[in-house]
Amino acid sequence: AKLLAHARQHQAPVAFLLASDSAHTRGDTTAALDYAAEAFALAPEREEVLLHYCAMIGEAKDEPRLRRDIEPALHTGKYSKRLDWNFAHALKQLGHKEEALEHWPREREPGIGLR
């Protein structure tokens, strides 16, 4: 509760990410996604926000948010391959395995893939 109060009072994206992670750890996917979305609203271009938000979107199976918020950022080419990986993993969680493979980073290790 204190962390969330701090996040809201100071409009602190990292505090929202920590609150999201805490909610995810206790199994509250809805709250985890909501807090990650608040971090994204404050800092939509910060990679750590995009990475976590993408992961929570995948957990929640929220395809509209994935397409609206993450996919455009992915296509800017401004982010590391970790965002490609998170996006591919979220697609897999949504049941889009073939599309996920299209986004899977090319520099992956041999033998690593989507199962």
C-alpha positions as CSV (number, residue, x, y, z in Angstrom):
1,A,0.0,0.0,0.0
2,K,2.9,2.4,0.8
3,L,4.6,1.6,-2.5
4,L,1.4,2.3,-4.5
5,A,0.8,5.5,-2.5
6,H,4.3,6.7,-3.3
7,A,3.9,5.8,-7.0
8,R,0.7,7.8,-7.2
9,Q,2.0,10.8,-5.1
10,H,5.2,11.1,-7.0
11,Q,4.0,9.9,-10.4
12,A,6.9,7.4,-10.3
13,P,7.0,4.8,-13.1
14,V,9.5,2.6,-11.4
15,A,7.4,2.5,-8.2
16,F,4.4,1.4,-10.4
17,L,6.6,-1.3,-11.9
18,L,7.5,-2.6,-8.4
19,A,3.8,-2.5,-7.4
20,S,3.0,-4.4,-10.5
21,D,5.7,-7.0,-9.8
22,S,4.4,-7.4,-6.3
23,A,0.8,-7.9,-7.5
24,H,2.1,-10.5,-10.1
25,T,4.0,-12.3,-7.4
26,R,0.9,-12.7,-5.3
27,G,-1.1,-13.9,-8.3
28,D,-3.2,-10.7,-9.0
29,T,-2.8,-10.4,-12.7
30,T,-5.4,-7.7,-13.1
31,A,-3.7,-5.4,-10.6
32,A,-0.3,-6.3,-12.1
33,L,-1.5,-5.2,-15.5
34,D,-3.2,-2.1,-14.2
35,Y,0.0,-0.9,-12.4
36,A,2.2,-1.6,-15.4
37,A,-0.3,0.4,-17.5
38,E,0.1,3.3,-15.1
39,A,3.9,3.1,-15.5
40,F,3.4,3.1,-19.2
41,A,1.1,6.1,-19.1
42,L,3.9,8.0,-17.3
43,A,6.9,6.8,-19.3
44,P,5.9,5.1,-22.6
45,E,9.4,5.3,-24.1
46,R,11.3,3.8,-21.1
47,E,12.5,0.3,-22.1
48,E,12.1,-1.2,-18.7
49,V,8.5,0.0,-18.6
50,L,7.8,-1.5,-22.0
51,L,9.4,-4.8,-21.1
52,H,7.5,-5.2,-17.9
53,Y,4.2,-4.0,-19.4
54,C,4.6,-6.3,-22.4
55,A,5.1,-9.3,-20.0
56,M,2.0,-8.4,-18.0
57,I,0.0,-7.9,-21.1
58,G,1.0,-11.4,-22.1
59,E,0.1,-12.8,-18.7
60,A,-3.3,-11.2,-18.9
61,K,-3.8,-12.2,-22.6
62,D,-4.8,-8.6,-23.5
63,E,-4.2,-8.5,-27.2
64,P,-5.7,-5.1,-27.8
65,R,-3.1,-3.5,-25.5
66,L,-0.3,-5.5,-27.0
67,R,-1.3,-4.2,-30.5
68,R,-2.0,-0.6,-29.4
69,D,0.8,0.0,-26.9
70,I,3.7,-2.4,-27.5
71,E,3.7,-3.2,-31.2
72,P,4.2,0.4,-32.4
73,A,7.1,0.8,-30.0
74,L,8.6,-2.4,-31.3
75,H,8.6,-1.1,-34.9
76,T,10.5,2.1,-34.0
77,G,13.7,0.0,-33.8
78,K,14.8,2.1,-30.7
79,Y,14.8,-0.8,-28.2
80,S,16.9,-3.8,-27.5
81,K,16.1,-7.3,-28.7
82,R,14.6,-8.0,-25.3
83,L,11.5,-6.1,-26.4
84,D,11.3,-8.4,-29.5
85,W,11.6,-11.4,-27.2
86,N,8.9,-10.2,-24.8
87,F,6.6,-9.3,-27.7
88,A,7.1,-12.8,-29.2
89,H,6.4,-14.4,-25.9
90,A,3.2,-12.4,-25.4
91,L,2.1,-13.4,-28.9
92,K,2.7,-17.0,-28.0
93,Q,0.7,-16.6,-24.8
94,L,-2.1,-15.3,-26.9
95,G,-2.0,-18.4,-29.2
96,H,-0.2,-16.7,-32.1
97,K,2.8,-19.0,-32.3
98,E,3.5,-18.5,-36.0
99,E,3.5,-14.7,-35.7
100,A,5.6,-15.0,-32.5
101,L,8.3,-16.8,-34.5
102,E,8.3,-13.9,-37.0
103,H,9.3,-11.6,-34.2
104,W,11.7,-13.9,-32.4
105,P,15.1,-12.2,-32.3
106,R,17.4,-13.5,-35.0
107,E,20.4,-13.6,-32.7
108,R,18.9,-16.3,-30.5
109,E,21.0,-19.1,-29.2
110,P,20.9,-22.4,-31.2
111,G,18.2,-24.7,-29.9
112,I,16.2,-22.0,-28.2
113,G,12.7,-21.4,-29.6
114,L,9.1,-21.2,-28.8
115,R,7.6,-24.4,-27.5
